[in-house]
């Protein structure tokens, strides 16, 4: 297969939807030689901060000299973004090469009357094949949704399980209480693994602690109150944690301090498990880590910020950053939300800070709340709302409304941020298959 054929096939497999469960994935990987059994993993689950924590960990490991695989979902800019080694995307030729055996195995399964693997299952299998071929020292793996029944959870016991902040999301699949959702996230914990998490609400902590006891998995808990000497900023932020004094990051958003501290706690555990990184390399890795679409400044005068806040907890953390960075400044929102999110709670926590709100829908995403429907929801909490027919129109309207000292803030689903960032930066959208 060539690259375009691989893209077309991945798009075609979108018809198989999202089917939680591991049986199909185990069958697919068995036909491919179980490449996941020859790899060492850090497995990350949670509702918010997964991508940022993964980025900090993988960038530091790369800086420390380890060949580090990353598997990311969803992506912001293009399809190949989900498969990375040392921060570099899989080549187009390799994507075609590794999609071919995955397709052949999937088609054979279907011919035998078995369920055809979903697009996410096939992509996950492709990632494992590529990481094995390239002889990665370690793979940092982000769950797609949940954990227990997520396709990535087919891996053997990871060296380390990392659980980021957990909140209400994907209720149709994961359950309608925090405890049920936490049980899915904690489903990545396996016998023989170490576990690191951030201190969470008591009902969530109990689920995590119980899972660790059942699996005899040692647990380390990051207490955010132990993070000290914090200095926030849009261009650089600084903090101390444990024996690490004066760590610096260039990723903005006040929530990134906690994400980074969790990554540092995870890296400390990895050092004990055979993947040590010298302090100078740790510092360099944290400083070099960049994560697009997470409180990212994409323009100035007016300041233009894109953020991936996509659920209630993410919106609350975004609101904290707005209050800290943009006190007494006029803010124009560009907002787009998916249907399975807690739309009303997101609107309620963010709208008090907006001068005006422009609503959009992610192009081509059937899960997106239509712009006019979202505008109706926002109007219950804010009087100045306009629905845009396209992302281009939304960016143009925001720039017309904003003065040079004002702020444009785009947030909600990651599925529209890539196109929006391209439009904001150069006025063009390069179409590719990404962010399903």
Beta strands, then each sheet from edge to edge (+ up, - down):
strand 1: 41-45
strand 2: 68-71
strand 3: 83-85
strand 4: 88-89
strand 5: 138-142
strand 6: 160-163
strand 7: 194-198
strand 8: 219-222
strand 9: 228-231
strand 10: 237-241
strand 11: 244-249
strand 12: 296-299
strand 13: 303-307
strand 14: 331-336
strand 15: 356-359
strand 16: 385-387
strand 17: 407-412
sheet 1: 4+ 3- 2+ 5+ 1+ 6+ 7+ 8+
sheet 2: 9+ 10- 11+
sheet 3: 12+ 13- 17- 14- 15- 16-
end
